[in-house]
């Protein structure tokens, strides 16, 4: 059964099952806008004022018509602006996990858990027929980037412990830990470099690297194949 929003949350609504799929999507976004606005104790005019401050005015009457279901369209740009104004992410307006149990992901599909639908939308759950793998490269790159940063930070900390150890026992323990983290950092950098190469091979541009990982990319005058052989 589809969820419908009431003044104090959500309640079941059998009539909502007769809505077209696009109407379901709009009703979900509109309901979440209303819920969040009331949570912030804002009027529709308060929300309209904040949209104008962002630089994309959405008049009060437009917001009121959207929340009441009298509006026929809901542009994506307005979802983005409303989310910013309401201090939340756009994805939370489209898939309000925790407030809606089940959502129809696409037309003619049975409702599924809102969390599963959100994972599909954000690319964290692979689509069976997906042929564009650039997002997969970037997701993998992000995981390796976090691992590499953690390893480098741990390596720096253990290096500091080696230098400041008050006795031989603590210094040797720090040296062993330093060797472990140095290996982890080297492996993480290798994997990170591999994903960055894959992005380039797919005609993409890898994300910017933070300064602690600046040595992951070879210098401009270095042959990448030589770097990979090291």
Beta strands, then each sheet from edge to edge (+ up, - down):
strand 1: 3-6
strand 2: 9-12
strand 3: 102-103
strand 4: 112-113
sheet 1: 1+ 2-
sheet 2: 3+ 4-
end
